Amino acid sequence: MGYANLRELQTALTTASDLASAMQSAPTRHAADQLVDVLRQALTAASTLGAETGPTGCALHPHGAVDPLYGDPEDPLPPGYGKCLLCNDRRRRADAHPPHVRPYARPHPHWRRRLSA
């Protein structure tokens, strides 16, 4: 939709071109997989150019920050995480702290239940 998607597309296509130029007559499986991954990123970026959402693709924060770990092969995001930094931060915080379970509330020892007469 915007400048960020266009830059992402240009970067992915440049990377794909560099990878394809560096391939020998019989590329390794790893090199071919890298090229396929980069071309998929380029296709995803190209498909979002005309979309109504912002660079994050998030319905809640369409023009928010993109998570810097998105697309990082060395430190990938967990399954279900998207490009939106705000939503991913919320997910990280929720994963870090399990929900607080309140024990059964017992009445204070000085409280007495009034019985109706």
CYANA upper distance limits for C-alpha pairs under 8 A (distance plus 0.5 A):
  1 MET  CA      5 ASN  CA      6.73
  1 MET  CA      6 LEU  CA      8.22
  1 MET  CA     48 THR  CA      6.46
  1 MET  CA     49 LEU  CA      4.59
  1 MET  CA     50 GLY  CA      5.67
  1 MET  CA     51 ALA  CA      6.04
  1 MET  CA     52 GLU  CA      7.11
  1 MET  CA     53 THR  CA      7.41
  1 MET  CA     54 GLY  CA      6.82
  1 MET  CA     55 PRO  CA      7.57
  2 GLY  CA      6 LEU  CA      6.97
  2 GLY  CA     49 LEU  CA      7.23
  2 GLY  CA     54 GLY  CA      7.62
  2 GLY  CA     55 PRO  CA      7.46
  3 TYR  CA      7 ARG  CA      6.62
  4 ALA  CA      8 GLU  CA      6.60
  4 ALA  CA     55 PRO  CA      6.61
  5 ASN  CA      9 LEU  CA      6.63
  5 ASN  CA     45 ALA  CA      6.16
  5 ASN  CA     46 ALA  CA      7.98
  5 ASN  CA     48 THR  CA      7.49
  5 ASN  CA     49 LEU  CA      6.71
  5 ASN  CA     55 PRO  CA      6.63
  6 LEU  CA     10 GLN  CA      6.68
  6 LEU  CA     45 ALA  CA      7.73
  6 LEU  CA     46 ALA  CA      8.07
  6 LEU  CA     49 LEU  CA      7.42
  7 ARG  CA     11 THR  CA      6.52
  8 GLU  CA     12 ALA  CA      6.61
  8 GLU  CA     42 ALA  CA      7.85
  8 GLU  CA     45 ALA  CA      6.75
  9 LEU  CA     13 LEU  CA      6.63
  9 LEU  CA     41 GLN  CA      8.11
  9 LEU  CA     42 ALA  CA      5.51
  9 LEU  CA     43 LEU  CA      8.24
  9 LEU  CA     45 ALA  CA      5.66
  9 LEU  CA     46 ALA  CA      6.58
 10 GLN  CA     14 THR  CA      6.58
 10 GLN  CA     42 ALA  CA      8.29
 11 THR  CA     15 THR  CA      6.59
 12 ALA  CA     16 ALA  CA      6.55
 12 ALA  CA     38 VAL  CA      6.31
 12 ALA  CA     39 LEU  CA      7.36
 12 ALA  CA     41 GLN  CA      6.89
 12 ALA  CA     42 ALA  CA      5.59
 13 LEU  CA     17 SER  CA      6.56
 13 LEU  CA     38 VAL  CA      8.11
 13 LEU  CA     39 LEU  CA      7.60
 13 LEU  CA     42 ALA  CA      6.63
 14 THR  CA     18 ASP  CA      6.68
 15 THR  CA     19 LEU  CA      6.64
 15 THR  CA     38 VAL  CA      7.57
 16 ALA  CA     20 ALA  CA      6.55
 16 ALA  CA     35 LEU  CA      6.36
 16 ALA  CA     38 VAL  CA      6.39
 16 ALA  CA     39 LEU  CA      6.86
 17 SER  CA     21 SER  CA      6.55
 18 ASP  CA     22 ALA  CA      6.71
 19 LEU  CA     23 MET  CA      6.93
 19 LEU  CA     31 ALA  CA      8.20
 19 LEU  CA     35 LEU  CA      6.85
 20 ALA  CA     35 LEU  CA      7.61
 23 MET  CA     27 PRO  CA      6.12
 23 MET  CA     31 ALA  CA      8.01
 27 PRO  CA     31 ALA  CA      6.69
 27 PRO  CA     32 ALA  CA      6.99
 28 THR  CA     32 ALA  CA      6.82
 29 ARG  CA     33 ASP  CA      6.61
 30 HIS  CA     34 GLN  CA      6.70
 31 ALA  CA     35 LEU  CA      6.82
 32 ALA  CA     36 VAL  CA      6.75
 33 ASP  CA     37 ASP  CA      6.69
 34 GLN  CA     38 VAL  CA      6.80
 35 LEU  CA     39 LEU  CA      6.63
 36 VAL  CA     40 ARG  CA      6.64
 37 ASP  CA     41 GLN  CA      6.85
 38 VAL  CA     42 ALA  CA      6.77
 39 LEU  CA     43 LEU  CA      6.64
 40 ARG  CA     44 THR  CA      6.62
 41 GLN  CA     45 ALA  CA      6.64
 42 ALA  CA     46 ALA  CA      6.52
 43 LEU  CA     47 SER  CA      6.59
 44 THR  CA     48 THR  CA      6.94
 45 ALA  CA     49 LEU  CA      7.12
 47 SER  CA     51 ALA  CA      7.90
 48 THR  CA     53 THR  CA      8.38
 53 THR  CA     57 GLY  CA      5.89
 53 THR  CA     58 CYS  CA      7.49
 53 THR  CA     59 ALA  CA      7.65
 53 THR  CA     62 PRO  CA      6.06
 53 THR  CA     63 HIS  CA      8.43
 54 GLY  CA     58 CYS  CA      7.77
 54 GLY  CA     61 HIS  CA      8.50
 54 GLY  CA     62 PRO  CA      4.78
 54 GLY  CA     63 HIS  CA      5.43
 54 GLY  CA     64 GLY  CA      8.38
 55 PRO  CA     62 PRO  CA      6.99
 55 PRO  CA     63 HIS  CA      6.65
 55 PRO  CA     64 GLY  CA      8.15
 55 PRO  CA     66 VAL  CA      7.64
 56 THR  CA     61 HIS  CA      7.69
 56 THR  CA     62 PRO  CA      6.04
 56 THR  CA     63 HIS  CA      6.97
 56 THR  CA     64 GLY  CA      6.94
 56 THR  CA     65 ALA  CA      7.39
 56 THR  CA     66 VAL  CA      6.09
 56 THR  CA     82 GLY  CA      8.30
 56 THR  CA     83 LYS  CA      5.60
 56 THR  CA     84 CYS  CA      5.40
 57 GLY  CA     62 PRO  CA      6.34
 57 GLY  CA     83 LYS  CA      7.41
 57 GLY  CA     84 CYS  CA      7.73
 58 CYS  CA     62 PRO  CA      5.38
 58 CYS  CA     82 GLY  CA      8.42
 58 CYS  CA     83 LYS  CA      8.11
 58 CYS  CA     84 CYS  CA      6.67
 61 HIS  CA     84 CYS  CA      7.61
 61 HIS  CA     86 LEU  CA      8.05
 64 GLY  CA     84 CYS  CA      7.11
 64 GLY  CA     85 LEU  CA      7.74
 64 GLY  CA     86 LEU  CA      7.71
 65 ALA  CA     84 CYS  CA      6.66
 65 ALA  CA     85 LEU  CA      5.98
 65 ALA  CA     86 LEU  CA      7.64
 66 VAL  CA     70 TYR  CA      8.01
 66 VAL  CA     83 LYS  CA      5.78
 66 VAL  CA     84 CYS  CA      5.54
 66 VAL  CA     85 LEU  CA      5.71
 67 ASP  CA     83 LYS  CA      5.94
 67 ASP  CA     84 CYS  CA      6.20
 67 ASP  CA     85 LEU  CA      4.71
 67 ASP  CA     88 ASN  CA      7.92
 68 PRO  CA     72 ASP  CA      8.45
 68 PRO  CA     85 LEU  CA      8.26
 69 LEU  CA     75 ASP  CA      7.30
 69 LEU  CA     76 PRO  CA      7.13
 69 LEU  CA     77 LEU  CA      7.11
 70 TYR  CA     76 PRO  CA      7.49
 70 TYR  CA     77 LEU  CA      6.99
 70 TYR  CA     82 GLY  CA      7.81
 70 TYR  CA     83 LYS  CA      6.30
 71 GLY  CA     76 PRO  CA      7.15
 71 GLY  CA     77 LEU  CA      8.35
 72 ASP  CA     76 PRO  CA      5.87
 72 ASP  CA     77 LEU  CA      8.37
 77 LEU  CA     81 TYR  CA      6.70
 81 TYR  CA     88 ASN  CA      6.57
 81 TYR  CA     91 ARG  CA      8.44
 82 GLY  CA     87 CYS  CA      8.37
 82 GLY  CA     88 ASN  CA      7.44
 83 LYS  CA     88 ASN  CA      8.22
 84 CYS  CA     88 ASN  CA      6.65
 85 LEU  CA     89 ASP  CA      6.43
 86 LEU  CA     90 ARG  CA      6.86
 87 CYS  CA     91 ARG  CA      6.77
 88 ASN  CA     92 ARG  CA      6.58
 89 ASP  CA     93 ARG  CA      6.69
 90 ARG  CA     94 ALA  CA      6.70
 91 ARG  CA     95 ASP  CA      6.58
 92 ARG  CA     96 ALA  CA      6.59
 93 ARG  CA     97 HIS  CA      6.92
 94 ALA  CA     98 PRO  CA      7.31
 94 ALA  CA     99 PRO  CA      8.35
107 PRO  CA    111 TRP  CA      7.17
